């Protein structure tokens, strides 16, 4: 039996520079995002599986969706940015 979390009524920021999309839901199965959008709900959760309803504002770290090489690049950019700001 899977564990499900439904985070409803928030704005989704995809990190591409596009405008946030309001009134969205995010459905998570175990530790994996399985659906995002304005039409996402609990109908995708099998009957009998536990469902937790979550809050409205979540912002995952970009590292959560990055490969190992991308994580290293993100770390380097953030380090360079922090060094530049402090000079």
matplotlib code that plots the C-alpha trace (Angstrom):
import matplotlib.pyplot as plt

x = [0.0, 1.4, 1.4, -0.1, 0.1, -2.2, -1.1, -3.9, -4.7, -1.2, 0.7, 3.2, 6.4, 8.2, 11.6, 11.7, 10.8, 7.2, 4.5, 3.2, 0.1, -2.4, -4.9, -2.8, -2.5, 0.5, 0.0, 2.9, 3.0, 5.5, 8.4, 7.7, 5.6, 3.1, 0.8, 0.7, -2.0, -5.3, -7.3, -5.3, -7.2, -7.6, -9.4, -6.0, -5.5, -6.7, -9.4, -8.0, -4.6, -3.7, -4.0, -2.6, -3.9, -1.2, -0.8, -0.8, 2.7, 5.6, 8.8, 11.2, 14.9, 16.1, 18.5, 15.5, 15.0, 18.6, 21.0, 24.3, 26.1, 23.4, 23.6, 27.3, 26.7, 24.0, 26.3, 29.1, 26.8, 25.4, 28.9, 30.1, 27.0, 27.6, 31.2, 30.3, 27.7, 30.2, 32.9]
y = [0.0, 3.4, 6.5, 9.6, 13.4, 15.9, 19.5, 21.7, 25.3, 26.7, 28.4, 26.3, 27.9, 25.7, 27.4, 28.2, 31.9, 31.4, 33.0, 31.0, 29.0, 29.5, 27.2, 24.1, 20.8, 18.5, 14.8, 12.8, 9.0, 7.7, 10.2, 10.9, 13.7, 12.0, 14.9, 18.7, 20.9, 22.7, 19.5, 17.2, 15.7, 12.6, 10.6, 9.2, 7.6, 4.0, 3.4, 2.2, 3.8, 6.4, 10.1, 13.1, 16.5, 19.2, 22.9, 25.4, 26.7, 24.3, 25.2, 22.3, 23.0, 22.8, 20.1, 17.8, 17.5, 17.7, 15.1, 14.8, 16.9, 19.5, 19.6, 20.3, 23.1, 24.6, 24.6, 26.2, 29.0, 29.7, 29.7, 32.1, 34.3, 34.4, 35.4, 38.1, 39.6, 39.8, 41.6]
z = [0.0, -1.0, 1.1, -0.6, 0.1, -1.6, -1.3, -2.6, -3.3, -3.8, -6.5, -8.5, -9.5, -12.0, -11.9, -15.7, -15.2, -16.3, -14.2, -11.1, -11.7, -9.0, -7.3, -8.1, -6.4, -6.1, -5.6, -4.1, -3.9, -1.4, -2.1, -5.8, -7.3, -9.6, -10.7, -10.6, -11.9, -11.4, -12.1, -9.7, -6.8, -4.7, -7.4, -8.4, -5.0, -4.8, -2.3, 1.0, 0.6, 3.2, 2.1, 3.9, 2.9, 3.1, 3.1, 0.3, -0.1, -0.8, -2.5, -3.2, -3.5, -7.2, -6.1, -5.5, -9.2, -10.4, -11.5, -9.6, -12.2, -12.2, -8.3, -8.5, -11.1, -8.9, -5.9, -7.9, -9.2, -5.7, -4.3, -7.0, -6.5, -2.7, -3.2, -5.7, -3.3, -0.4, -2.4]

ax = plt.figure().add_subplot(projection="3d")
ax.plot(x, y, z, "-o")
ax.set_aspect("equal")
plt.show()
